[in-house]
Amino acid sequence: MRRPPDPRLALLAAALAPGAGHVLIGRAGRGLGFAFFTLLLGWLSTKIAPDDASFLGRHAAGAFVWALSLPDAYRAAALDRRAARHP
């Protein structure tokens, strides 16, 4: 059994690309779900946002899902690491 990655590495990967932290720790389905909904809701919010909104304002829904994925990836990696230490 391979040792789970450091939770900080999972957090860094999740910060760089939506869902990448989950894919790194072996939860590819969850990671791809976060990536899909980040892109989908980011695109959808560009259609709803006013023209004078900032970049973050135009992509707010996608940024929200991406922000939710950060602590989720860290928490999942920390739980995996703790379970590997104390079987």
C-alpha positions as CSV (number, residue, x, y, z in Angstrom):
1,M,0.0,0.0,0.0
2,R,1.4,3.4,-0.9
3,R,1.7,6.1,1.6
4,P,-0.9,8.9,1.2
5,P,0.5,12.3,0.0
6,D,1.0,15.1,2.4
7,P,-2.2,17.1,2.9
8,R,-0.4,20.4,2.2
9,L,0.6,19.0,-1.2
10,A,-3.0,18.1,-1.9
11,L,-4.0,21.6,-0.9
12,L,-1.4,23.1,-3.2
13,A,-2.5,21.0,-6.1
14,A,-6.2,21.9,-5.4
15,A,-5.2,25.6,-5.4
16,L,-3.4,25.3,-8.7
17,A,-6.2,23.5,-10.6
18,P,-9.8,22.7,-9.5
19,G,-10.0,19.0,-8.6
20,A,-6.3,18.3,-8.9
21,G,-5.9,17.8,-5.1
22,H,-8.6,15.1,-5.1
23,V,-7.1,13.4,-8.2
24,L,-3.7,13.4,-6.4
25,I,-5.1,11.6,-3.4
26,G,-6.9,9.0,-5.4
27,R,-10.4,10.5,-5.5
28,A,-10.6,11.2,-9.2
29,G,-14.3,11.1,-9.5
30,R,-14.7,13.7,-6.8
31,G,-12.0,15.8,-8.3
32,L,-13.5,15.7,-11.7
33,G,-16.8,16.6,-10.2
34,F,-15.3,19.7,-8.6
35,A,-13.5,20.6,-11.9
36,F,-16.7,20.2,-13.9
37,F,-18.9,22.3,-11.6
38,T,-16.2,24.9,-11.2
39,L,-16.1,25.4,-15.0
40,L,-19.9,25.0,-15.5
41,L,-20.9,27.5,-12.8
42,G,-18.1,29.9,-13.7
43,W,-19.3,29.9,-17.3
44,L,-22.9,30.3,-16.2
45,S,-22.2,33.2,-13.9
46,T,-20.5,35.0,-16.8
47,K,-23.9,34.9,-18.6
48,I,-25.7,36.3,-15.6
49,A,-23.2,38.9,-14.3
50,P,-23.5,42.5,-15.4
51,D,-21.0,43.8,-18.0
52,D,-19.2,46.1,-15.6
53,A,-18.5,43.3,-13.0
54,S,-14.9,42.4,-12.2
55,F,-13.3,39.2,-13.3
56,L,-14.0,37.6,-10.0
57,G,-17.6,38.9,-10.0
58,R,-18.2,37.5,-13.5
59,H,-16.9,34.0,-12.4
60,A,-18.2,34.1,-8.8
61,A,-20.1,30.8,-8.8
62,G,-17.1,28.9,-10.2
63,A,-14.8,30.6,-7.7
64,F,-17.1,29.5,-4.9
65,V,-17.1,25.9,-5.9
66,W,-13.3,26.0,-6.3
67,A,-13.0,27.6,-2.8
68,L,-15.1,24.8,-1.4
69,S,-12.8,22.2,-3.0
70,L,-9.7,23.5,-1.2
71,P,-10.5,22.5,2.4
72,D,-12.2,19.4,1.2
73,A,-9.0,18.1,-0.5
74,Y,-6.9,19.0,2.5
75,R,-9.3,17.3,4.9
76,A,-9.6,14.1,2.8
77,A,-5.8,13.9,2.5
78,A,-5.4,14.4,6.2
79,L,-7.9,11.7,7.0
80,D,-6.2,9.3,4.6
81,R,-2.8,10.0,6.2
82,R,-4.2,9.6,9.7
83,A,-5.8,6.3,8.7
84,A,-2.6,5.0,7.2
85,R,-0.7,5.8,10.4
86,H,-3.2,4.2,12.7
87,P,-4.8,1.2,11.0
